[in-house]
Amino acid sequence: MKGELPRYSGLTESQIKDSRSRFGANKIKRENHGTFKLLKEVVTEPMFLLLIAACIVYFLVRQYSEGFLMLIAMVLVASISFFQERRSKAALDAVKEMSQPKTRVVRNGKEFKIFSEELVVGDILLIEEGEQIPIDGVILEAHDFTVDESILTGESFAIEKKNQPGNNKVYFGSTVKTGNAILKVEEVGNSTMLGKLGKSIEGMEVKRSRFQEELRVFVRRMAFAGVVAFLLVLGINYYKSGEILNSLLFALALAMSILPEEIPVAFSTFMALGSWRLLKENVLAKDPLIVETLGSATTICIDKTGTITENKMSVAKVYTYPEDLVNNIISLSPSGKRVLAYAMWSSEPAPYDPMEIAIHEAYGHSVTADQRQQYKMIHEYPLSGSPPVMTHLYENKEGNRIVACKGGVESVIRYSKLSDRDASKIISVAKEFAGDGFRVLGVAEAHFNGDNFPNDQKDFVWTILGLIALYDPPKRNIKGVLKRFYDAGIKVKIISGDYPETIQTIAREIEFKGGNELITGAEIESIPQGELSKVIQNKRIFARMFPDAKLKVVQTLKEEGEIVVMIGDGVNDGPALRKADIGVAMGSKGTEIAKRASSIIILDNDLEHLFLAIVSGRKIYENLKKAIRYILSIHIAIITTVTGPLLLGWDIVNIFSPIHIIFFELIMGPTCSIIYEREPIEIQASVAKPRSTAKGFLSLSELSISILQGLVISAGVLILYYNTMKEGLSEREIRTLVFTNIVVANIFLTLENRSFKESIIKTLSYKNPLIFFIISLTVFLLICILYFSFTRELFLLDPISMRQIIACVIVAFFSVFWLEGYKYFKRKFE
C-alpha cells in the first residue's frame, strides 16, 4: 500500500478546518457528565436526603440554630462529595484521553498517525487487519478486505468489501478481519450509522466486578438495617415521649450513623486515582476496576516477542534450500538474496510488524536495484493455517508476476510437498537456527497465470526457496522483572509461536524458571480434556502456539481458579486477551485489535511497569480494606452509643442528635477517602502470595477483627457513659464526655488501622503527610466545639475539666490499642 499513497494527497490544513466547522468532530455525543450532573448525583445521595429531613424537623420544632447548622453541614457534605467526585472524574478523563485509538491518515501528501477523534469528513484513511473502523466511509482501494459488522447487524461473520458500487461502504464500529484498504471519510461522530443509532462502543459491555457486587450488597443490607432501626427507634421514642418530631430527630440520627455512605465514595476514589497514578507510570487501565483485579493476579502468560525481547528484529541468516547453504546476512549469495526478496514480497507493502520491517530493511540493503516501486499487489491471502503463512501476488507493467509465500516452516514444507528426507533436512536447519535463539520462517515461490485465483493459498504449486532467521535480543531488565514476579508469588508462563529451541535458548539467557517444562501447541490439542488441566498447570513454556491453543491454555487456567494475566500484541492474540481476567497489550508495538481486546495497555512496552501495576493493585486492595475496616469499626461504636442506652432502658438516652452524627461523618469521610488512599504499600503485601478471590472481601472472616474493634470501642464508650450517669452528671456533661471519647477514639483508630500486622511504632514512620493534616484538623475542630460557647451550645455540650479529658483519652487509648497485642502475636506466629 505504501507505493500507492502518493496518488492520494489528502486534505490541506485549511480544508481540515473547513470540514471540521461544517461537519463537526468525530465524537458521538453522550449523556452529559458535567458539573450539573455531578451536583445532581450529590444532592440525591441518601445521606444528603437525611440531612434535608433533619434540617426540616429542626425548623419545625423551632430549633433554628440547629437548623441553620444543618444547612451548613449540608453544604459541607455536598462540597466534600462534589470535590471527591470531581477529582475522580478528572482522573478518569485523563485515562480516557490516553486510551483513544489512533489512525493513519494521508494529509498534505504525507502519512500521519492521529487520534480517531481528529478525523474529519474528506480525510484519506489507511486501515488494516485487526483495526476498528472509526468513521463511515467509502472504499478507494481494498486488498482481501473483510469486515465484521456485528456491532450494527448482530451477526458476527466476515463480510467481503470491495471498491465496487453497492459493496464499497464501511461503517464506524466495524472491525477489519482480513486485508487492508484505503478509505475516504464520509460521515463522522453522530452522523455515522452507529451515532444515529445512539450506541457507544465504550459503553457496550458494562459488567460489575465481584468486588463491586459485594459492596453493592453490603451497602444495601446496611441501608435496610438502617430503615429497620429507624422505625424501631422512632417507635420506642414516640411510645415513651409521645413527641413525634423529637422522636423523628433521634431516629434520623441513628439512620445517619448506620448508613455507610463513605464506602462507595472511597471505592470510586481509590479506583479512579489508582488508574490515574498508573497512567503516570505508562500503564493505561481502560477500566479503573481492573486495577483492583490486578492485585490478585496469580499467573502471567507472556509472549516472547516484544515482551521478553526488544521487538527490534534484524535478519541474521538466510538458508538456501537448493544449495543447502547457510548465508550470513552481510555476505549473501545470489540465491540467498532471492530467498530474502521473496520473504519481502510476501510481507506487507507498508509493514508495521517489526519482523516485516526488518525483512524490508534487509532487502533494501541487499539489492542495487529496488523493484518495490515497479510491482503492484494484485491479490493476497492473509495470515492463516497452522502454523500460519501468508501469500502475496504482484505484477508489473510488463505482466511479469511474483507469487511469494512465507510463514511457519512446517506449513511451507507441507505446501511444497517435499519428500520426508528433504523435509527432515530443512527441519534440521530450522531447529539449528532456533537453538541459536532465532525466529525462523520458511519462504516459497509459485507461478500462476490468469485471474481465477485459487480459493486457498495452499492450492498453488509451491517450491520452497529456503529459510530466514531473525534475531530479537532480550530486554536488558527482563531478568530483574521476572525475579520480582517470582518474589511476589506469581507464576510466569511463556506462550509463543516460536520453535521450542528458540524459546529455551532465550529462557536460559534470561534465567527463566522452568525452562525445561515445555509443551507445544500440537501436543496440547492432542491431550484429553480431563488430563489437560494438570499438564498446563505444570508446564512453563508453550511453544508453536496458535490462537486456539493459546485460548485453551488461558481458559483452562481460569477454570482452575487462576487469575490470569495474558500479554499479547498480535491480531491472533485477541481471543486469548479477551478470555483472560486481565488482557495486556504493548502500546507502541501492539496491533489495534490487541489493544482493543485488552483491558490494560503498557504504553512504553516495559514489562516492569506491569509489575508496578500489580503492586498498585495490591496497594489499592489493602488500603481499601483498611478504609472499610475503619468505617465499620467506628460506625459500630456510634450505632451502639445511639441505640444501646435506649434498648437497655437507661435513664439518659438519645444523647446524640443529627448534628453530632454529621460531625462524625465530616471527619470520617476525609479519613476514609483521603488518608487511606494515600497510604504506602506495606512490604509484606508486595512480596506476599497473591490473595485468594474465593474468600469474599466483605466476608465475616475478613471483617471479624474490625467488628471486634468496634465492639471494644463501644464497650469503652458505654462504660464511660454508664459510670458518668451513675455519678450524677448532667445529660450535657455526659454528652460532652462521650462525644470527646468517640472523636479521640476515631483519631487513635485512624493510626491503628494503618496496618493489621505492623506495630504503630513502625507505621508512624510510613510516609503520608495527609495523616498529620487531617488529625490536626480534627483536633482543632474538637477544641473549637468544646471551648467556644457558640459551638458548644449548638452541640448541647458543657465545659469539662482537663482530668475528664484525660479520662476520655485513656478510655479511647485502651479501647483501640489493645489491637497491638493481637498484632504482636500475629507477627510472632507468622
Secondary structure, 3 states (H helix, E strand, C coil): CHHHHHHCCCECHHHHHHHHHHHCCCCCCCCCCCHHHHHHHHHCCHHHHHHHHHHHHHHHCCCHHHHHHHHHHHHHHHHHHHHHHHHHHHHHHHHHHHCCCEEEEEECCEEEEEEHHHCCCCCEEEEECCCECCCEEEEEEEEEEEEECHHHHCCCCEEECCCCCCCCEECCCCEEEEEEEEEEEEECHHHCHHHHHCCCCCCCCCCCCHHHHHHHHHHHHHHHHHHHHHHHHHHHHHHHHCCHHHHHHHHHHHHHHHCCCHHHHHHHHHHHHHHHHHHHCCEEECCCHHHHHHCCCCEEEECHHHHHECCCCEEEEEEECCCCEEEECCCCCHHHHHHHHHHHHCCCCCCCCHHHHHHHHHHHHHCCCCCCCCCEEEEEEEEECCCCEEEEEEECCCCCEEEEEEECHHHHHHHHCCCHHHHHHHHHHHHHHHHCCCEEEEEEEECCCCCCCCCCHHHCCCEEEEEEEEECCECCCHHHHHHHHHHCCCEEEEECCCCHHHHHHHHHHCCCCCCCCEEEHHHHHHCCHHHHHHHHHHCCEEECCCHHHHHHHHHHHHHCCCCEEEEECCHHHHHHHHHCCEEEEECCCCCHHHHHHCCEEECCCCCHHHHHHHHHHHHHHHHHHHHHHHHHHHHHHHHHHHHHHHHHCCCCCCCCCHHHHHHHHHHHHHHHHHHHHHCCCCHHHHHCCCCCCCCCCCCHHHHHHHHHHHHHHHHHHHHHHHHHHHCCCCHHHHHHHHHHHHHHHHHHHHHHCCCCCCCHHHHCCCCCHHHHHHHHHHHHHHHHHHHCHHHHHHCCCCCCCHHHHHHHHHHHHHHHHCHHHHHHHHHHHC
